[in-house]
């Protein structure tokens, strides 16, 4: 019952994320989330809504066993050796142009989405070139695409703000594949879900209060 309620509410969060990204223009995504992805030359030519819900052979669902967060990515992406702490995973597209990094950590510093945004804008060289940034509901999104590579960062808190779950993306801006990369980035960000893992605090298994309950799922 808890899981069914959480999954139903997760659709609301997903719609809010998509609306935020499209409205702010942080990436030139298609205005229709359920529409056809831009046609590309490879199997990773975009992520449609139905594929996010039920990944096919073109897409794969990654779940982090330690912290429980999940995301969908193209099945053609190549995974690098995971870190020893089990907090995340890094992938690259077959040609190495698109880079994806997912990770989570305990919020030992008591950070907020607003403080994370300020730290990225003032202390991270990737976001020094005319970045766009905003906090929309439960998600922080920061993007800088005025240089040779676009850099994006998205984060969601879970377990009553005890854990930070994040994804980082990077891809070249001056490429014929730009539209395809935009679609891939959209699919990854909107597929991010928080959950319960081996290292999450015990109170996570009992669900969360407040808006974060929208992305909370029961342990498998």
Helices and strands as residue ranges (DSSP letters): H 2-24, H 49-53, E 59-63, E 70-74, E 78-79, E 88-92, E 99-106, H 113-123, G 125-127, E 132-136, E 139-144, E 149-158, E 163-172, H 178-191, G 202-206, G 211-215
